[in-house]
Protein backbone atom coordinates (compact mmCIF):
# COMPACT_ATOMS: atom_id res chain seq x y z
CA UNK A 1 0.00 0.00 0.00
CA UNK A 2 1.06 3.59 -0.51
CA UNK A 3 0.53 6.62 1.65
CA UNK A 4 2.01 9.84 2.96
CA UNK A 5 4.00 10.59 6.11
CA UNK A 6 2.08 12.96 8.37
CA UNK A 7 4.69 13.34 11.09
CA UNK A 8 8.00 11.90 12.25
CA UNK A 9 9.99 12.43 15.45
CA UNK A 10 13.70 11.91 14.82
CA UNK A 11 14.32 11.73 18.57
CA UNK A 12 11.98 8.84 19.34
CA UNK A 13 11.99 7.36 15.83
CA UNK A 14 8.18 7.26 15.80
CA UNK A 15 5.84 8.64 13.19
CA UNK A 16 2.43 8.49 11.55
CA UNK A 17 1.44 7.62 7.97
CA UNK A 18 -1.83 8.43 6.23
CA UNK A 19 -2.57 5.51 3.91
CA UNK A 20 -4.28 5.89 0.55
CA UNK A 21 -7.06 3.76 2.03
CA UNK A 22 -7.93 6.64 4.38
CA UNK A 23 -6.59 4.93 7.51
CA UNK A 24 -3.64 6.05 9.60
CA UNK A 25 -0.74 3.85 10.60
CA UNK A 26 1.91 4.23 13.29
CA UNK A 27 5.48 3.38 12.39
CA UNK A 28 8.99 3.37 13.82
CA UNK A 29 12.37 3.96 12.21
CA UNK A 30 13.06 0.22 12.46
CA UNK A 31 10.44 -0.37 9.75
CA UNK A 32 12.24 1.82 7.18
CA UNK A 33 13.68 -0.12 4.26
CA UNK A 34 15.71 2.76 2.76
CA UNK A 35 18.37 5.13 4.14
CA UNK A 36 16.34 8.23 3.21
CA UNK A 37 15.23 10.37 6.14
CA UNK A 38 11.42 10.44 6.53
CA UNK A 39 9.67 13.79 6.68
CA UNK A 40 6.11 15.10 6.68
CA UNK A 41 4.60 15.10 3.19
CA UNK A 42 6.85 12.36 1.76
CA UNK A 43 5.17 9.53 -0.15
CA UNK A 44 5.94 5.98 0.95
CA UNK A 45 5.13 2.39 0.07
CA UNK A 46 4.48 0.10 3.04
CA UNK A 47 2.91 -3.12 4.26
CA UNK A 48 0.08 -2.55 6.78
CA UNK A 49 -0.19 -4.92 9.73
CA UNK A 50 -3.21 -3.90 11.75
CA UNK A 51 -2.68 -0.27 12.64
CA UNK A 52 1.09 -0.41 12.11
CA UNK A 53 3.07 0.26 8.92
CA UNK A 54 5.97 -2.13 8.23
CA UNK A 55 8.53 -2.58 5.43
CA UNK A 56 8.37 1.12 4.61
CA UNK A 57 10.01 2.29 1.39
CA UNK A 58 10.35 6.02 0.82
CA UNK A 59 9.47 6.95 -2.74
CA UNK A 60 12.10 9.44 -3.88
CA UNK A 61 10.66 12.50 -5.59
CA UNK A 62 7.11 11.34 -4.97
CA UNK A 63 6.06 13.89 -2.39
CA UNK A 64 2.78 15.54 -3.20
CA UNK A 65 2.49 19.31 -3.45
CA UNK A 66 -0.28 19.27 -0.90
CA UNK A 67 1.65 16.93 1.33
CA UNK A 68 4.84 18.95 1.29
CA UNK A 69 3.01 22.22 1.85
CA UNK A 70 0.81 20.69 4.52
CA UNK A 71 3.76 19.00 6.15
CA UNK A 72 5.76 22.21 6.14
CA UNK A 73 2.86 24.23 7.51
CA UNK A 74 2.14 21.70 10.21
CA UNK A 75 5.83 21.50 11.07
CA UNK A 76 6.18 25.27 11.22
CA UNK A 77 3.04 25.65 13.32
CA UNK A 78 3.88 22.85 15.71
CA UNK A 79 7.58 23.63 16.00
CA UNK A 80 6.60 26.56 18.16
CA UNK A 81 5.01 24.27 20.72
CA UNK A 82 7.31 21.27 20.64
CA UNK A 83 7.12 19.72 17.18
CA UNK A 84 8.59 16.26 16.65
CA UNK A 85 12.33 16.49 17.12
CA UNK A 86 12.28 20.17 18.07
CA UNK A 87 13.43 21.75 21.30
CA UNK A 88 11.53 23.98 23.66
CA UNK A 89 10.59 27.28 21.99
CA UNK A 90 10.17 29.79 24.82
CA UNK A 91 8.33 32.51 22.90
CA UNK A 92 5.70 30.33 21.26
CA UNK A 93 5.24 27.97 24.19
CA UNK A 94 4.76 30.75 26.73
CA UNK A 95 2.87 33.33 24.67
CA UNK A 96 0.74 31.51 22.09
CA UNK A 97 -2.57 29.75 22.71
CA UNK A 98 -2.46 27.92 19.36
CA UNK A 99 -1.43 24.31 18.79
CA UNK A 100 -0.40 21.56 21.17
CA UNK A 101 2.25 21.17 23.87
CA UNK A 102 3.83 17.89 24.96
CA UNK A 103 4.15 17.02 28.63
CA UNK A 104 7.91 17.60 28.93
CA UNK A 105 7.63 21.09 27.41
CA UNK A 106 4.69 21.87 29.69
CA UNK A 107 6.77 21.07 32.75
CA UNK A 108 9.68 23.13 31.43
CA UNK A 109 7.35 26.10 31.03
CA UNK A 110 5.80 25.51 34.45
CA UNK A 111 9.20 25.39 36.17
CA UNK A 112 10.25 28.61 34.44
CA UNK A 113 7.08 30.34 35.66
CA UNK A 114 7.40 28.88 39.16
CA UNK A 115 11.07 29.85 39.41
CA UNK A 116 10.42 33.39 38.19
CA UNK A 117 7.66 33.82 40.76
CA UNK A 118 9.90 32.56 43.57
CA UNK A 119 12.90 34.72 42.60
CA UNK A 120 11.08 37.92 41.67
CA UNK A 121 8.12 37.59 44.03
CA UNK A 122 10.16 39.16 46.82
CA UNK A 123 10.89 42.32 44.83
CA UNK A 124 8.34 45.04 45.64
CA UNK A 125 6.18 46.26 42.75
CA UNK A 126 8.34 44.55 40.09
CA UNK A 127 7.57 41.14 41.55
CA UNK A 128 3.85 41.90 41.56
CA UNK A 129 3.93 43.08 37.93
CA UNK A 130 5.92 40.02 36.83
CA UNK A 131 3.52 37.69 38.66
CA UNK A 132 0.57 39.26 36.85
CA UNK A 133 2.35 38.94 33.48
CA UNK A 134 3.16 35.28 34.15
CA UNK A 135 -0.54 34.48 34.47
CA UNK A 136 -0.68 34.79 30.66
CA UNK A 137 2.23 32.36 30.25
CA UNK A 138 0.62 29.89 32.66
CA UNK A 139 -2.65 30.08 30.74
CA UNK A 140 -0.81 29.58 27.43
CA UNK A 141 1.00 26.39 28.43
CA UNK A 142 -2.11 25.01 30.16
CA UNK A 143 -4.39 25.67 27.18
CA UNK A 144 -1.96 24.04 24.73
CA UNK A 145 -1.49 21.06 27.06
CA UNK A 146 -5.29 20.61 27.14
CA UNK A 147 -5.28 20.82 23.33
CA UNK A 148 -2.66 18.05 23.28
CA UNK A 149 -4.99 15.92 25.40
CA UNK A 150 -7.82 16.56 22.93
CA UNK A 151 -9.67 18.83 25.38
CA UNK A 152 -10.95 22.36 24.95
CA UNK A 153 -8.68 25.03 26.38
CA UNK A 154 -11.64 26.60 28.17
CA UNK A 155 -11.30 23.92 30.86
CA UNK A 156 -8.47 26.02 32.27
CA UNK A 157 -11.12 28.47 33.47
CA UNK A 158 -12.45 25.93 35.99
CA UNK A 159 -9.65 26.12 38.60
CA UNK A 160 -9.34 29.89 38.16
CA UNK A 161 -13.08 30.47 38.46
CA UNK A 162 -13.60 28.11 41.39
CA UNK A 163 -10.54 29.48 43.20
CA UNK A 164 -11.79 33.04 42.77
CA UNK A 165 -15.27 32.16 44.06
CA UNK A 166 -13.94 30.20 47.04
CA UNK A 167 -11.48 33.01 47.81
CA UNK A 168 -14.37 35.45 48.08
CA UNK A 169 -16.26 33.05 50.35
CA UNK A 170 -13.18 32.63 52.57
CA UNK A 171 -12.71 36.39 52.79
CA UNK A 172 -16.34 36.95 53.72
CA UNK A 173 -16.19 34.25 56.39
CA UNK A 174 -13.05 35.79 57.86
CA UNK A 175 -14.53 39.29 57.98
CA UNK A 176 -17.77 37.92 59.44
CA UNK A 177 -15.84 36.09 62.15
CA UNK A 178 -13.92 39.20 63.10
CA UNK A 179 -17.11 41.26 63.12
CA UNK A 180 -18.83 38.68 65.33
CA UNK A 181 -16.02 39.04 67.86
CA UNK A 182 -16.85 42.72 68.18
CA UNK A 183 -13.74 43.78 66.24
CA UNK A 184 -11.88 43.53 69.55
CA UNK A 185 -8.29 42.33 69.17
CA UNK A 186 -8.20 41.33 72.82
CA UNK A 187 -10.79 38.66 72.01
CA UNK A 188 -8.35 36.52 70.05
CA UNK A 189 -4.94 37.79 71.19
CA UNK A 190 -3.28 35.16 73.38
CA UNK A 191 -6.34 32.98 72.76
CA UNK A 192 -5.47 30.36 70.09
CA UNK A 193 -8.90 28.74 70.16
CA UNK A 194 -10.65 32.06 69.55
CA UNK A 195 -8.27 32.86 66.69
CA UNK A 196 -8.84 29.39 65.24
CA UNK A 197 -12.59 29.83 65.39
CA UNK A 198 -12.22 32.99 63.31
CA UNK A 199 -9.50 31.89 60.90
CA UNK A 200 -10.11 28.13 60.78
CA UNK A 201 -13.01 27.97 58.29
CA UNK A 202 -11.31 30.43 55.93
CA UNK A 203 -8.00 28.56 56.11
CA UNK A 204 -9.85 25.34 55.36
CA UNK A 205 -11.27 26.88 52.18
CA UNK A 206 -7.81 28.12 51.17
CA UNK A 207 -6.59 24.54 51.64
CA UNK A 208 -9.31 23.31 49.28
CA UNK A 209 -8.19 25.91 46.72
CA UNK A 210 -4.60 24.65 46.91
CA UNK A 211 -5.68 21.01 46.51
CA UNK A 212 -7.94 21.87 43.57
CA UNK A 213 -5.15 23.65 41.70
CA UNK A 214 -2.68 20.87 42.50
CA UNK A 215 -5.09 18.25 41.17
CA UNK A 216 -5.60 20.23 37.95
CA UNK A 217 -1.84 20.68 37.53
CA UNK A 218 -1.18 16.95 37.91
CA UNK A 219 -4.03 16.03 35.55
CA UNK A 220 -2.77 18.37 32.85
CA UNK A 221 0.89 17.55 33.43
CA UNK A 222 0.64 13.75 33.60
CA UNK A 223 -2.06 12.82 31.06
CA UNK A 224 -0.50 11.55 27.82
CA UNK A 225 -0.97 13.19 24.43
CA UNK A 226 -3.88 12.23 22.21
CA UNK A 227 -2.38 10.04 19.50
CA UNK A 228 -2.31 11.33 15.95
CA UNK A 229 -3.53 14.66 14.71
CA UNK A 230 -6.53 16.29 16.36
CA UNK A 231 -8.50 19.48 15.75
CA UNK A 232 -5.74 21.53 17.39
CA UNK A 233 -2.88 20.25 15.24
CA UNK A 234 -0.44 17.35 14.78
CA UNK A 235 0.88 15.32 17.69
CA UNK A 236 4.04 17.09 18.94
CA UNK A 237 5.62 13.69 19.64
CA UNK A 238 4.94 12.40 16.12
CA UNK A 239 2.70 9.58 17.33
C-alpha positions as CSV (number, residue, x, y, z in Angstrom):
1,X,0.0,0.0,0.0
2,X,1.1,3.6,-0.5
3,X,0.5,6.6,1.7
4,X,2.0,9.8,3.0
5,X,4.0,10.6,6.1
6,X,2.1,13.0,8.4
7,X,4.7,13.3,11.1
8,X,8.0,11.9,12.3
9,X,10.0,12.4,15.4
10,X,13.7,11.9,14.8
11,X,14.3,11.7,18.6
12,X,12.0,8.8,19.3
13,X,12.0,7.4,15.8
14,X,8.2,7.3,15.8
15,X,5.8,8.6,13.2
16,X,2.4,8.5,11.5
17,X,1.4,7.6,8.0
18,X,-1.8,8.4,6.2
19,X,-2.6,5.5,3.9
20,X,-4.3,5.9,0.5
21,X,-7.1,3.8,2.0
22,X,-7.9,6.6,4.4
23,X,-6.6,4.9,7.5
24,X,-3.6,6.1,9.6
25,X,-0.7,3.8,10.6
26,X,1.9,4.2,13.3
27,X,5.5,3.4,12.4
28,X,9.0,3.4,13.8
29,X,12.4,4.0,12.2
30,X,13.1,0.2,12.5
31,X,10.4,-0.4,9.8
32,X,12.2,1.8,7.2
33,X,13.7,-0.1,4.3
34,X,15.7,2.8,2.8
35,X,18.4,5.1,4.1
36,X,16.3,8.2,3.2
37,X,15.2,10.4,6.1
38,X,11.4,10.4,6.5
39,X,9.7,13.8,6.7
40,X,6.1,15.1,6.7
41,X,4.6,15.1,3.2
42,X,6.8,12.4,1.8
43,X,5.2,9.5,-0.2
44,X,5.9,6.0,1.0
45,X,5.1,2.4,0.1
46,X,4.5,0.1,3.0
47,X,2.9,-3.1,4.3
48,X,0.1,-2.5,6.8
49,X,-0.2,-4.9,9.7
50,X,-3.2,-3.9,11.8
51,X,-2.7,-0.3,12.6
52,X,1.1,-0.4,12.1
53,X,3.1,0.3,8.9
54,X,6.0,-2.1,8.2
55,X,8.5,-2.6,5.4
56,X,8.4,1.1,4.6
57,X,10.0,2.3,1.4
58,X,10.4,6.0,0.8
59,X,9.5,6.9,-2.7
60,X,12.1,9.4,-3.9
61,X,10.7,12.5,-5.6
62,X,7.1,11.3,-5.0
63,X,6.1,13.9,-2.4
64,X,2.8,15.5,-3.2
65,X,2.5,19.3,-3.5
66,X,-0.3,19.3,-0.9
67,X,1.7,16.9,1.3
68,X,4.8,19.0,1.3
69,X,3.0,22.2,1.9
70,X,0.8,20.7,4.5
71,X,3.8,19.0,6.2
72,X,5.8,22.2,6.1
73,X,2.9,24.2,7.5
74,X,2.1,21.7,10.2
75,X,5.8,21.5,11.1
76,X,6.2,25.3,11.2
77,X,3.0,25.6,13.3
78,X,3.9,22.8,15.7
79,X,7.6,23.6,16.0
80,X,6.6,26.6,18.2
81,X,5.0,24.3,20.7
82,X,7.3,21.3,20.6
83,X,7.1,19.7,17.2
84,X,8.6,16.3,16.6
85,X,12.3,16.5,17.1
86,X,12.3,20.2,18.1
87,X,13.4,21.7,21.3
88,X,11.5,24.0,23.7
89,X,10.6,27.3,22.0
90,X,10.2,29.8,24.8
91,X,8.3,32.5,22.9
92,X,5.7,30.3,21.3
93,X,5.2,28.0,24.2
94,X,4.8,30.7,26.7
95,X,2.9,33.3,24.7
96,X,0.7,31.5,22.1
97,X,-2.6,29.8,22.7
98,X,-2.5,27.9,19.4
99,X,-1.4,24.3,18.8
100,X,-0.4,21.6,21.2
101,X,2.3,21.2,23.9
102,X,3.8,17.9,25.0
103,X,4.2,17.0,28.6
104,X,7.9,17.6,28.9
105,X,7.6,21.1,27.4
106,X,4.7,21.9,29.7
107,X,6.8,21.1,32.8
108,X,9.7,23.1,31.4
109,X,7.3,26.1,31.0
110,X,5.8,25.5,34.5
111,X,9.2,25.4,36.2
112,X,10.3,28.6,34.4
113,X,7.1,30.3,35.7
114,X,7.4,28.9,39.2
115,X,11.1,29.8,39.4
116,X,10.4,33.4,38.2
117,X,7.7,33.8,40.8
118,X,9.9,32.6,43.6
119,X,12.9,34.7,42.6
120,X,11.1,37.9,41.7
121,X,8.1,37.6,44.0
122,X,10.2,39.2,46.8
123,X,10.9,42.3,44.8
124,X,8.3,45.0,45.6
125,X,6.2,46.3,42.8
126,X,8.3,44.5,40.1
127,X,7.6,41.1,41.6
128,X,3.9,41.9,41.6
129,X,3.9,43.1,37.9
130,X,5.9,40.0,36.8
131,X,3.5,37.7,38.7
132,X,0.6,39.3,36.8
133,X,2.4,38.9,33.5
134,X,3.2,35.3,34.1
135,X,-0.5,34.5,34.5
136,X,-0.7,34.8,30.7
137,X,2.2,32.4,30.3
138,X,0.6,29.9,32.7
139,X,-2.6,30.1,30.7
140,X,-0.8,29.6,27.4
141,X,1.0,26.4,28.4
142,X,-2.1,25.0,30.2
143,X,-4.4,25.7,27.2
144,X,-2.0,24.0,24.7
145,X,-1.5,21.1,27.1
146,X,-5.3,20.6,27.1
147,X,-5.3,20.8,23.3
148,X,-2.7,18.1,23.3
149,X,-5.0,15.9,25.4
150,X,-7.8,16.6,22.9
151,X,-9.7,18.8,25.4
152,X,-11.0,22.4,25.0
153,X,-8.7,25.0,26.4
154,X,-11.6,26.6,28.2
155,X,-11.3,23.9,30.9
156,X,-8.5,26.0,32.3
157,X,-11.1,28.5,33.5
158,X,-12.5,25.9,36.0
159,X,-9.6,26.1,38.6
160,X,-9.3,29.9,38.2
161,X,-13.1,30.5,38.5
162,X,-13.6,28.1,41.4
163,X,-10.5,29.5,43.2
164,X,-11.8,33.0,42.8
165,X,-15.3,32.2,44.1
166,X,-13.9,30.2,47.0
167,X,-11.5,33.0,47.8
168,X,-14.4,35.5,48.1
169,X,-16.3,33.0,50.3
170,X,-13.2,32.6,52.6
171,X,-12.7,36.4,52.8
172,X,-16.3,37.0,53.7
173,X,-16.2,34.3,56.4
174,X,-13.0,35.8,57.9
175,X,-14.5,39.3,58.0
176,X,-17.8,37.9,59.4
177,X,-15.8,36.1,62.2
178,X,-13.9,39.2,63.1
179,X,-17.1,41.3,63.1
180,X,-18.8,38.7,65.3
181,X,-16.0,39.0,67.9
182,X,-16.8,42.7,68.2
183,X,-13.7,43.8,66.2
184,X,-11.9,43.5,69.6
185,X,-8.3,42.3,69.2
186,X,-8.2,41.3,72.8
187,X,-10.8,38.7,72.0
188,X,-8.4,36.5,70.0
189,X,-4.9,37.8,71.2
190,X,-3.3,35.2,73.4
191,X,-6.3,33.0,72.8
192,X,-5.5,30.4,70.1
193,X,-8.9,28.7,70.2
194,X,-10.7,32.1,69.5
195,X,-8.3,32.9,66.7
196,X,-8.8,29.4,65.2
197,X,-12.6,29.8,65.4
198,X,-12.2,33.0,63.3
199,X,-9.5,31.9,60.9
200,X,-10.1,28.1,60.8
201,X,-13.0,28.0,58.3
202,X,-11.3,30.4,55.9
203,X,-8.0,28.6,56.1
204,X,-9.9,25.3,55.4
205,X,-11.3,26.9,52.2
206,X,-7.8,28.1,51.2
207,X,-6.6,24.5,51.6
208,X,-9.3,23.3,49.3
209,X,-8.2,25.9,46.7
210,X,-4.6,24.6,46.9
211,X,-5.7,21.0,46.5
212,X,-7.9,21.9,43.6
213,X,-5.2,23.6,41.7
214,X,-2.7,20.9,42.5
215,X,-5.1,18.2,41.2
216,X,-5.6,20.2,37.9
217,X,-1.8,20.7,37.5
218,X,-1.2,17.0,37.9
219,X,-4.0,16.0,35.5
220,X,-2.8,18.4,32.8
221,X,0.9,17.6,33.4
222,X,0.6,13.8,33.6
223,X,-2.1,12.8,31.1
224,X,-0.5,11.5,27.8
225,X,-1.0,13.2,24.4
226,X,-3.9,12.2,22.2
227,X,-2.4,10.0,19.5
228,X,-2.3,11.3,16.0
229,X,-3.5,14.7,14.7
230,X,-6.5,16.3,16.4
231,X,-8.5,19.5,15.7
232,X,-5.7,21.5,17.4
233,X,-2.9,20.3,15.2
234,X,-0.4,17.3,14.8
235,X,0.9,15.3,17.7
236,X,4.0,17.1,18.9
237,X,5.6,13.7,19.6
238,X,4.9,12.4,16.1
239,X,2.7,9.6,17.3
